[in-house]
Structures are given as C-alpha cells and as structure tokens.
Amino acid sequence: MTGPVLETPRLILRPTRAEDFDGFVELMSDAEHVRFIGGAVPPSTTWRQMMTIAGSWQLEGFAFFSVIEKASGRWVGRLGPWRPHGWPGTEVGWSILRSEGGKGYGTEGSAAAMDWAFNHLGWTDIIHCIDPDNFGSQGVARKLGSTNRGPGQMPAPFDHLPVDIWGQTREQWAENRKRFDWLT
C-alpha cells in the first residue's frame, strides 16, 4: 500500500496494512468503548471495515491512518481524514484502543493528520462527528481547537444516531496549530 507515513514524537501514522487486522478486531470488539462509532462488530464485519479504509487509500488517496506506537511498534488505533459518501463534511476522526486511552495519542495523531489534510489534500474545513454523550472525544476536539457547531445529520445506516458537528477552518487551524509546534 502506498501512501504517506507521518511521524510525531511518539507515533507513526501510516496507511492500513493486512497485519493491522488483530488491532482492528481488538478495537471493534470492545462494545463499551466503540458504542459511539456504531458499536461492537464481529471480526467478519471488522475485516470489511478495514478493507473499506484500505480501499479509500487506493481510490481517494486518503483514509484513516493506522496509529503505531513508536516505542513498542504496537497498533494502537486508527485516525485521520475520512469522507464517506453522504458524510456531513471533510472529517478527521479518531479511535484509539481503550488500553491506550489517556496518553494523548488521539490529540497528537489527529493534529498531524489535520496538518496533512489541510496542507496535502487542500481541505479548507475539518469536522469531527461526535455523539453528544462522547465526552472523551469532545475533549480531544477542544484540545485541537475545534468548536461545537451544533447538531448534524449522518448518512444511513447512522442517520438515526445523534451527532454534533465539531470543527474548524483552515484559518482557525493556522492559529490553533501553534500549540502543537512540538509536533514538528
């Protein structure tokens, strides 16, 4: 798989590889942890989700990155640019394994992914689709400098789920990015 490899002080962000499957299964089988991103699914569905991400890299040139912890080489999550058909905007989203929560990986990796989306994809606006009860992701969005723009509408099959659209423009990110100068 070709695609960019981004590095932060603690993380490597790269396109999905077949070897990431066990990490995807670990993430998507944790019902409580993934309740805000569609809920737990069996490995067969996780495989399809992973292949969708890989296909997006191939067809669109962007998708969620696999997040690799530099110190251990372990897959710890997925995050990055995402824009499925019917999506309410150009999103940078994140899902980090529960066992790796609280380390700031979602914020660190998403800041690098936002840089890449603005600078290489030419996006002028980035959103984050967040369930109103997902306080953890709201915290990440705030740390990134995004604000809650209000309720949004997801496409089917998620159209019945409540979602708030958080986000910021390229110009706002240019200012908010200053707090992440340590990434470079």
N, C-alpha and C positions, 0 to 999 in steps of 0.2 A: 504494500500500500504506500503510495506516495502521498506526501503532504508535509506540512511544516512540523517541525519539532521546536517547541518553545521551552525555555528553561527559566525558572525562578530560583531564588536561593535554595528552596527545599524540594522543588517539584520538577518533573519533566512532563510536559503535555505533548502527546503525540496522537496520530490517528489510531483508531481501533485496529487491533490485531486478533487473530484467532486465539492466541494464547491468553487473551483477556477474559475469556468466557467464564472461568471459575469466579473471577471477581464480580462480573455482572450477575451471576447466579447468587452469590453471597448478598449483593446489594438488593436484588429484586425479590429475594425470598424472605426478607425481614419485614413482615407485614406492618408492624407498628411504625417502622422507620420510613417506609415508602407509601404510607397512606395518602400523602398529599400529591403523589405523582402517578396516581392510577391504581395503587395497591400492589400487593404481592402477586406474582405470577409464577407458573411452573417453569422449569428450565426450557421446555419447548417454546414457550412464548418469549422467554428471555433471549433465546437464540434468535428469534425473529426480530426482536427489538435491536439486538446487537448488529444484525445484518442490515437493518434499516439505517443505522448510523454509518456503517461501513459503506453502504450504497450511496448515502448522501455525500460522503467524502468523494466518491468516484464521480457522481453525476453533477454535484453542485460545487465541489471544491471546498466544502466546509461541513462541519458537524461537531458533535461533542468530541472533545479530546478524551483519551484515556489519561487519567492522572496517576503518575508513577512517583512514589516517594523515593527521592534520590538515595537516602541513607540505607534503605532496605531493598530497593528495587521492586517493591510490592505495589500492585494495582490497588489504589485507594478510592477511586471514584471516576466519575465522568462529568465533564463540564465544558461549556463553550457555546459557540454560535449554533443556533437552531432556528429553522423556519419551515416547519411542515406546511403542507397545503392548508389554507384556511386559517393559519395562525394569526393572532391579532397584531403581529409585528415581528421585527427582527430581534430575536431574543438571545441573551446569554443566560443560560441556566446552569444549575449545579446539583449534583447528588454525590455526596461523599459517604463512604461506609460509616455506619454508626460507631464502630470501634475507633475510627479516626476523627470523630467529631470533636470540636472544641480546640483544635490545633490551628485553626485559621486557614486550612487548606482551601476551603471554598472561596474565601475572600482573595487569598493570594493568587490562586489559579484563575479565578474569574477576572481579576484586574488584568492579568496578562492576556487573557482571551479577549477582553474588551479592547485593549490596545490593538490586538491583531485584527479584530473585526472592523474597528474604525480605520486603521491605517492600511490594511491589505484588502479588505472586502469593500471598503469605501462606504460603509454604513454611516448614516447621519443620525441615527437614533437607535438606542438599545433599550429593550424592555426586559422585564423579569415577570413571568406569570406566577403569582404566589397566592395560595389559598389564604383567606383571611385569618385562619387559625394557625398558620405555619409561622410561628414567632421566630424560630431559628433562621429561616430564610429571609424573613423581614429584617433581621439583624444584619445578615450578610449584605442585603441590598442597601441598608443605611450606611454600612461601613464603606461601600463602594461609592456612596454619594447619591444614590438613586432615591427618588421620592415616590410616594404612592399617588398615582394619577387617578385612582378610583376603580370601580368595578369594570370588568371586561367580559368578553364572551369567547369561550373556547370552541373549536370545531368539534363535531361528533368524532368519537364517542364520549368526549369530555364536556359536551355542551350543557350538561345538567349540573356540573360542579361549579361552586362559587370560586371566583378568582378576582384578585385585584391586580391591576397592571402597574408595576413599578417601572421607573426608567429614568433616562437622561439623554440629552442630546450630545452630539459630538463636542459642541462648545462647552457644555457643562462638564463633560469628562475632561476636557483640556485643563480645567481648573481643579476638579476633584482628583485628577491623576497625580497632582503634586504631592499628595500624601503618600503616594506609592513610589516615590523616586528610588527607594531602596531595591525595587524590582530590577532595575537596570544595572 
